[in-house]
Amino acid sequence: ANKTKKDVQTTESGLQYIVLEAGNENKPVDNRDTVWVRYKGTTLDGETFDEVAADADSVRFTLTRVVKGWQEGMKLIGEGGKIRLFVPSELGYGERGNQGIEPNSTLLFDIDLTRVSKFVPKEEAN
């Protein structure tokens, strides 16, 4: 049903999203890139399970350390961008669930991407 809503786009993997603000040209492209974000994660029934408040300092994640839905979704916007992700279970925590998140849950994330740092392989860093 979400696919029929205005502005909702769907990737090949099944990730659904709405770009709220595109941000600039500095986008994460490699799963080893680091992002600084503020976000709110909720279940379909609206229960918040994790949040970094809009007025708090952003938190840092390397994309290898987040669920597949985030890995894919973060690459759709640049620094300063905002996105709403509808993460199906198979791109989230799947059958195992996670601290207060039931197994096979679809998750919603509102994410503000404040900074991107590109991964630099050791050979290039020298």
C-alpha positions as CSV (number, residue, x, y, z in Angstrom):
1,A,0.0,0.0,0.0
2,N,2.9,2.4,0.7
3,K,4.0,2.1,-2.9
4,T,1.0,4.0,-4.1
5,K,1.6,7.0,-1.8
6,K,2.8,10.2,-3.4
7,D,6.6,10.6,-3.6
8,V,7.4,7.1,-2.3
9,Q,10.0,5.4,-4.5
10,T,11.1,1.8,-4.4
11,T,14.6,0.3,-5.1
12,E,15.2,-3.1,-6.6
13,S,15.9,-4.5,-3.2
14,G,12.5,-3.4,-1.9
15,L,13.6,-0.4,0.1
16,Q,11.0,2.4,0.0
17,Y,12.0,6.0,0.5
18,I,11.1,9.6,0.2
19,V,13.8,12.2,-0.4
20,L,12.8,15.1,1.8
21,E,15.9,17.2,0.9
22,A,18.5,16.0,-1.6
23,G,21.5,17.6,0.1
24,N,24.7,18.5,-1.7
25,E,26.9,16.4,-4.1
26,N,28.9,14.8,-1.3
27,K,27.2,11.4,-1.0
28,P,28.4,8.2,0.5
29,V,29.2,5.7,-2.2
30,D,31.2,3.0,-0.5
31,N,29.9,1.0,2.5
32,R,33.2,1.8,4.2
33,D,32.3,5.6,4.1
34,T,31.4,7.2,7.4
35,V,28.2,9.3,8.0
36,W,27.2,11.7,10.7
37,V,23.4,11.6,11.2
38,R,20.5,12.6,13.4
39,Y,17.6,10.1,13.1
40,K,14.4,8.7,14.5
41,G,13.6,5.0,14.2
42,T,10.0,3.8,14.7
43,T,8.0,0.6,14.2
44,L,5.0,0.6,11.9
45,D,2.7,1.2,15.0
46,G,4.7,4.4,15.7
47,E,6.7,3.3,18.6
48,T,10.1,5.0,18.7
49,F,12.9,2.5,19.4
50,D,15.9,4.7,18.8
51,E,16.5,8.5,18.3
52,V,19.0,11.2,18.1
53,A,17.1,14.4,18.7
54,A,17.2,17.2,16.1
55,D,18.9,19.5,18.5
56,A,21.6,17.0,19.6
57,D,25.0,16.4,18.1
58,S,24.9,14.0,15.2
59,V,26.2,10.5,15.7
60,R,28.8,8.7,13.5
61,F,28.4,5.4,11.8
62,T,30.5,3.5,9.3
63,L,28.0,2.1,6.8
64,T,29.4,-1.4,7.3
65,R,27.9,-1.2,10.8
66,V,24.3,-0.4,9.9
67,V,21.5,-2.5,8.5
68,K,21.3,-3.0,4.7
69,G,18.4,-0.6,4.3
70,W,20.6,2.2,5.8
71,Q,23.5,1.3,3.6
72,E,21.4,1.6,0.5
73,G,19.4,4.6,1.7
74,M,22.3,6.8,2.7
75,K,23.7,6.7,-0.8
76,L,20.5,8.4,-2.1
77,I,21.2,11.8,-0.5
78,G,24.1,14.1,0.1
79,E,25.3,16.1,3.1
80,G,22.6,18.3,4.4
81,G,20.0,15.9,3.0
82,K,17.0,14.3,4.7
83,I,15.3,11.1,3.8
84,R,12.5,8.8,5.1
85,L,13.3,5.1,4.8
86,F,10.7,2.3,4.9
87,V,13.0,-0.6,5.7
88,P,11.5,-4.1,5.1
89,S,12.5,-6.8,7.5
90,E,15.0,-8.4,5.1
91,L,16.9,-5.1,4.9
92,G,16.6,-4.5,8.6
93,Y,17.0,-7.0,11.5
94,G,15.2,-9.9,9.8
95,E,14.1,-12.9,11.7
96,R,16.4,-12.2,14.6
97,G,14.9,-8.8,15.6
98,N,16.9,-6.5,17.9
99,Q,16.6,-5.0,21.4
100,G,12.9,-4.3,21.5
101,I,12.3,-4.8,17.8
102,E,10.2,-7.8,17.0
103,P,11.5,-10.3,14.4
104,N,10.3,-9.6,10.8
105,S,9.5,-6.0,11.5
106,T,9.4,-3.2,8.9
107,L,11.1,-0.1,10.3
108,L,10.7,3.6,9.5
109,F,13.6,6.0,9.8
110,D,13.7,9.8,9.4
111,I,17.3,10.6,8.8
112,D,19.2,13.9,8.6
113,L,22.6,13.4,7.0
114,T,24.9,16.1,8.4
115,R,28.3,14.9,7.2
116,V,30.0,12.3,4.9
117,S,33.6,11.2,5.2
118,K,34.9,9.1,2.3
119,F,36.8,5.9,3.0
120,V,40.5,6.2,1.9
121,P,42.3,2.9,1.3
122,K,45.7,2.7,3.0
123,E,47.6,2.8,-0.3
124,E,46.0,6.1,-1.2
125,A,46.4,7.5,2.3
126,N,50.2,7.3,2.2
